[in-house]
Amino acid sequence: MDRPTSRFWFRLTEKLDYAYNVRILEARYMSKKLIIVSTRLPVTIKRVDGKLQFTQSSGGLATGVSTVSRNRDSVWVGWPGIASDDLTKKEMQEITRKLKEFKCHPVFLTQDQVDLYYSGYCNATLWPLFHYFTENSQFHRRYWRSYQEVNGLFADETLRFVTNDSDVWVHDYQLMLLPKLLRKNRPNAHIGYFLHIPFPSYEIFRLLPERNQVLEGLLGADLIGFHTYDYVRHFLRSTQRHLGIDNQLGTIYYENRKIQTDAFPIGIEYDKFAKNPKSRRVKKITKTLDVFQKNKKVILAVDRTDYSKGIPARLDAYELFLEQHPEYHNEVVLLLLAVPSRGDVEAYKELRQTIEQKVSRINGRFSSVDWSPINYLHQHMDFDELTSLYANADVMYVTPLRDGMNLVAKEYIATHHNKDGVLVLSEMAGVASELPEALQVNPNNKQEIANRLFDALEMHPKEQKKRMKAMQQRVSTYTIERWASDFLEQLHATVNTPVDHQFMKKAETNEIRADYVKADSRLLLLDYDGTLRSFVDSPDEKKAKPSKRVKKILKALQENKKNEVVIISGRPKRALRTFFQNIKIGLIAEHGAWVYKAGSWVKSSLTSSKWKEPYLDVLKRYADRTPGAIIEEKDYSLVWHFRNVTPDLAFVRKEELKMELQNIAFDDIGVFEGHKMLEIKAQSLHKGAIATELISDKKWDFILCIGDDYTDEDMFHVLPERAHSIHVGPEESAAKHNIKDVDAVLDLLELLENSGK
């Protein structure tokens, strides 16, 4: 199943040989330094008989990254696996020198840091929380302080290699603060981040005391990758709810940068797994297994001994299967390989005891003289032994309670090339979205799992081959190598479209200034909210008053006899008069409904308020059942604010309300969506109409119009070609220029005011 995304590189070249694509990609970016950062290096150091021993990893991540880094100037930064307390200064120098041969660089951690950062915040706080085991999460300030400290150490060591033209790829939950730390010191570096575990739903993530700092840390990246689109969606909702940052189809605009989020389902070394069952050693191991299994149907389960894998629940479901299907007694065996993991942690010790007790009880209940329903192994296996188990299992039994991806399922599929075999798979594993042909189950539903085990054992070989072939085609296409190349290609596609290019450059500012200086009659049309002041969480008048700086600038501009300064706002006349009562500038309220002239307000001939009553009734009804919604009634318009409404509810209510309001619309009455609000007013009543009158009032040598909202677009459209129009923010606009924010607007106005003296 093709992933629903528009990756231009692979879409353009999908019919070409993949190895050729990789060579092109490497040639294209080989001049850029690649820095990979992860907690553990692909080289582990241990002390054996008093000497340091270096062991190189052959894991999937190391293989995938090596594909894209082989011919590039690259370095891998990480912890070498040995506490610095156990090392002399000379040994640390030796490690640094030796690791350089492997294109690696160490981050040395003390035993306290390993305990508090790695065993503490990473594996006692984040790991259980992100896997939905909230009851196992431990929230201690000392853990968090160590997490901050160690992320800082990683930043220091990584920055040794990072230039503004480097590619930096940060990996996993142990380093979620690192992208921001790197961005602070190398603002133009290309920074990617990938999370290898699930990103939890908003309701789970909000339990983390340091949630905002973690999100801000991740937003230092240009590209943030996850295994599935569910995880992307959870992340985006958390940034929206906790930081108030919206996104546009997965793209976040934050601190003047464009941040892309996307799903990259990590793959495996498919060919390695597919070919290995044919090797001489694996065939020899297989013969031993055949004798051991005595021609029985084999159900295989391979997992780390971790509570997220759901091994006890899996055993319970298997017990139920045996109870309900006695015809399979002495015909089937569950081979359970539980790989040791974190055996020094009490929760993991208890888990192992639980597993072994259940295995003993089930075997005691169902075993016969020549048959035990479960063969249990708590050990590591080498690659040949593991692939032999995969290749000879009739059913692969993968039912984690929660898993970021689960590569065991993909490894099993790869080894069953042109063979029968059935995958029983938890729908809570990230890989489930890629493998709809598997028999998917809810890992908490024992009866459903027991039924699917029976279905798997009874499935016709033709059906098995059909399902297996479809899964193999998918898994063989998006391999670990392609995953790595895809991510880096997408990283370059993201950083090649910076946001900053949209904003006014110095030359454009100087052009406006030059026109201003030489003009004898100047008209300045300025919006208020979002242009002269930043948005607040409610339309509270006290919070909305202009700053001293704004008043000073406007007063100075208006005192220049060549200038006519006019505030054109959607706010009611009472608010504007209160805000600017001591400044003799032009004021226009409610988008042109009221004009302040000669010390009094003059009503527009287009205004009428007879239409308001039925609309107001609808707004009140929706506000009553939408916590946080506020109604603002103006003389000639109504506004339904939803800035304080939770985003999901706000979206639903907004769409429902728009539809109902449009159904009762009178002639010329329109419903307009602005910045977290809906406004109902006459369609003929807009800023463009009043701006046209002001522009035609006299011959102006210089016209400047600045605004930020949809209502200001009407002004931009009616301006003469010679006028200068500016939109506040990065969004597309009819204005000629974009300016960064309110502070930048005030800087520009101060520049003009000082230049025109």
Buried (B, 14 or more C-beta within 10 A) or exposed (E): EEBEBEBEBBEEBEEEEBEEBBEEBBEEBBEBBBBBBBBBBBBBBEEEEEEBEBEEEEEBBBBBBBBBBEEBBBBBBBBBBBBBEEBEEEBBEBBBEBBEEBBBBBBBBBEEBBBBBBBBBBBBBBBBBBBBBEEBBEBBEEBBBBBBEBBEBBBEBBBEBBEEEBBBBBBBBBBBBBBBBBBEEBEEBBBBBBBBBBBBBBEBBEEBEBBEBBBBBBBBBBBBBBBBBBBBBBBBBBBBBBBEBEBEEBBBBBBBBBBBBBBBBBBBBBEBBBBBBEBEBBEEBBEEBEEEBEEBBBBBBBBBBBBBBBBBBBBBBBBBBBEBBEEBEBEBBBBBBBBEBBEEEEEBEEBBEBBEEBBEEBBEEBBEEEBBBBBBEBEEBEBBBBBBBBBBBBBBBBBBBBBBBBBBBBBBBBBBBEBBBBBBBBEBBBBBBBBEBBBBBEBBBBEBBBBBBBBBBEBEEEBBBEBBBBBBEBBBBBBBBBBBBBBBBBBBBBBEEEBEEBBBEEEBBEBBBEBBEEBEBBBBBBBBBBBBBEBEEBBEEEEBBBEEEBBBBBBBBBEBEEBBBBBBBBBBBBBBBEBBEEBEBBBBBBBBBBBBEEEEBEEBEBBBBEBBEEBBEBBEEBBEEBEBBBBBEBBBBBBBBBBBBBBEBBEEBBEEBBEBBEEEBEEEBBBBEBBBBBBBBBEEBBBBBBBBEBBEEEEBBBBBBBBBBBBBBBBBBBBEEEBBBBBBBBBEBBBBBBBBBBEBBBBBBBBBBEEBE
